């Protein structure tokens, strides 16, 4: 039944949306793609970047994985398979996007598994534990700085801190850092609360995520931004009401 729904959906798409936007699809087919934005989002079925941003085909280049994580850059590159890094490289070096957005979200199963550790139902999975270890240090700091807080508060803090951590990891790729320094690329850390339908953006000046009310947001990293402002520890200290270092 689930597959039937997909096939019916495609039939509806072909007779409806595709025909209504035939000129757009012909242009994309003949001229190729030229998106200006890369969104790195979570694979969670509830958080689709295209639906959340109401974009059309060709508008955004999208990478989705568990918990919207960016691993540290492997420099020099080795012969392992780096799917997320390869997609980021293609978007930045090949398509020359102007913005990279890390889009985390509330109720993230990957982050919950990271926080719960060996108590998680996913602890015995073959690949997930290794992948979410990208943010293990962030988890450890959160558990320490937020000791005494509820599990829900700690999970939310790690969800947000992981997004900031991924932005910091982006700056480890030389061809990203070079473009940021040249003013050709801007990086953003966003977090979506699906229970209230609200988007939040990390403000490097205050080290917290601010609710997005209009169409203007403060970039997390742009030309001239100091790397010290995008340390996830600053966010966790702010959430713990402790002085920033």
C-alpha positions in Angstrom: 0.0 0.0 0.0 2.8 2.4 0.8 4.4 1.9 -2.6 1.0 2.3 -4.3 0.8 5.7 -2.7 4.1 6.7 -4.2 3.2 5.5 -7.7 -0.1 7.3 -7.6 1.7 10.4 -6.4 4.1 10.2 -9.3 1.2 9.8 -11.7 -0.5 12.9 -10.2 2.8 14.8 -10.4 3.3 13.9 -14.1 -0.2 15.0 -15.0 -0.3 18.0 -12.7 2.8 19.8 -11.5 5.1 18.6 -14.3 2.7 19.8 -17.0 2.1 23.0 -15.2 5.8 23.7 -15.0 6.9 22.1 -18.2 9.0 25.2 -19.2 10.9 25.0 -15.9 11.7 21.3 -16.4 12.8 21.8 -20.0 15.1 24.6 -18.9 16.6 22.4 -16.2 17.0 19.6 -18.6 18.8 21.7 -21.3 20.7 24.3 -19.2 21.4 22.1 -16.1 21.1 23.2 -12.5 22.5 26.4 -10.9 21.3 26.5 -7.3 22.7 29.2 -5.1 22.0 27.4 -1.9 23.1 24.1 -0.4 21.0 22.8 2.5 22.4 20.0 4.6 19.3 18.5 6.4 18.3 15.5 8.3 17.0 12.3 6.7 14.0 12.5 9.0 10.8 12.0 7.0 9.1 14.8 8.8 11.6 17.5 7.9 11.8 18.0 4.1 13.9 21.1 3.2 12.1 21.6 -0.1 8.6 21.7 1.6 9.8 23.8 4.5 11.2 26.4 2.2 8.6 26.1 -0.5 11.2 25.9 -3.3 10.9 24.7 -6.8 13.1 22.1 -8.6 16.5 23.6 -9.2 16.4 26.1 -6.4 18.4 24.2 -3.7 21.0 21.5 -3.7 20.2 19.2 -0.9 22.2 16.7 1.2 20.3 14.7 3.8 21.8 12.3 6.4 21.3 11.3 9.9 21.0 14.4 12.2 22.2 16.8 9.4 25.8 16.3 10.4 29.0 17.4 8.6 32.0 15.3 9.5 35.4 16.8 10.0 37.3 17.3 6.8 39.7 14.5 5.9 42.9 16.3 4.9 44.6 15.0 2.9 41.7 13.0 1.4 41.9 9.2 1.9 40.3 6.4 -0.1 37.3 5.9 2.2 33.8 6.7 1.0 32.8 10.3 2.1 29.3 10.7 0.7 28.4 13.9 2.6 31.8 15.5 2.0 31.6 14.7 -1.7 28.2 16.3 -2.0 29.3 19.4 -0.2 32.4 19.6 -2.5 30.3 19.3 -5.6 27.9 22.0 -4.4 30.7 24.4 -3.4 33.4 23.7 -6.0 31.2 22.6 -8.9 28.0 24.5 -8.6 29.6 27.4 -6.7 26.7 27.9 -4.3 26.7 31.2 -2.3 25.1 29.9 0.9 25.4 26.7 2.9 22.7 26.0 5.5 22.9 23.3 8.1 19.2 22.5 9.0 18.8 20.6 12.3 15.4 20.0 13.9 13.6 19.1 17.1 12.8 15.5 18.1 15.8 14.3 16.1 16.2 10.5 16.5 19.9 10.6 15.7 20.7 13.1 18.4 18.5 11.3 20.9 20.5 8.1 20.1 23.7 10.1 20.7 22.5 11.4 24.0 21.2 8.1 25.2 24.4 6.2 24.2 24.3 2.5 25.1 20.8 2.8 26.4 19.5 3.8 23.0 17.5 1.2 20.9 19.9 2.0 18.1 23.1 1.3 20.1 23.6 -2.0 18.3 23.2 -0.7 14.8 26.1 -1.3 12.4 26.8 2.2 11.2 24.7 4.8 13.1 26.7 4.9 16.2 29.9 5.6 14.3 28.2 8.3 12.2 26.6 10.3 15.1 30.0 10.3 16.9 30.7 13.3 14.8 29.0 15.3 17.6 30.1 13.1 20.5 32.3 15.8 22.0 29.4 18.2 21.8 27.2 15.7 23.6 29.8 15.3 26.4 30.1 19.0 27.0 26.3 19.4 27.0 25.9 16.6 29.6 28.5 18.2 31.8 27.4 21.8 31.5 23.7 21.0 31.7 24.0 18.5 34.6 20.7 18.4 36.4 18.6 19.4 33.5 15.9 17.1 32.0 16.8 14.7 29.2 14.5 16.7 26.9 16.5 19.9 27.6 19.8 18.2 27.0 18.6 16.6 23.8 17.5 19.9 22.5 20.7 21.6 23.5 22.7 18.9 21.6 20.4 19.2 18.6 21.3 22.9 18.4 25.0 22.5 19.4 25.4 19.8 16.8 24.3 22.2 14.0 26.9 24.8 15.2 29.5 22.0 15.3 28.7 21.1 11.7 29.2 24.7 10.6 32.5 24.7 12.4 33.5 21.5 10.6 32.6 23.1 7.3 35.4 25.6 7.9 37.9 22.7 8.0 37.5 22.2 4.2 40.1 24.5 2.6 37.9 25.4 -0.4 35.1 26.5 1.9 37.3 28.6 4.2 38.9 30.2 1.1 35.5 31.2 -0.3 34.2 32.5 3.0 37.3 34.6 3.4 36.9 36.0 -0.1 33.2 36.9 0.6 31.9 34.4 -1.9 30.3 32.0 0.5 28.1 32.4 3.7 27.3 29.7 6.2 24.2 29.4 8.3 23.1 27.3 11.3 19.3 26.8 11.5 17.1 24.7 13.7 13.5 23.9 13.0 11.0 23.2 15.8 8.4 21.0 14.1 6.0 21.0 17.0 5.5 24.8 16.7 6.4 25.3 13.0 9.1 27.8 13.9 12.5 28.3 12.4 15.5 29.4 14.5 18.9 30.8 13.3 22.1 30.8 15.3 23.2 34.3 16.2 27.0 34.4 16.6 26.8 37.6 18.6 24.7 36.2 21.3 25.6 32.5 20.9 21.9 31.4 20.9 19.3 30.5 18.3 16.9 33.3 17.6 13.4 32.8 16.2 13.2 33.9 12.6 10.4 36.3 12.3 10.9 37.9 8.9 13.2 37.3 5.9 16.4 38.6 7.4 18.7 36.4 9.5 22.2 37.0 10.9 24.7 34.7 9.1 26.6 32.3 11.3 29.8 32.7 9.3 30.6 35.2 6.7 33.7 37.2 5.6 35.5 38.4 8.7 33.7 36.2 11.2 36.0 34.9 13.9 36.1 31.1 14.2 35.9 31.5 18.0 32.3 32.7 17.6 31.1 29.4 16.1 32.3 27.0 18.8 29.3 24.9 20.0 30.6 25.4 23.5 29.5 29.0 23.5 25.9 27.9 22.8 26.0 25.4 25.6 27.4 27.9 28.0 24.7 30.4 27.1 22.0 27.7 27.6 23.6 26.9 31.0 23.6 30.6 31.9 27.3 30.5 32.4 29.8 33.3 31.3 31.2 32.8 27.8 34.9 32.1 27.5 
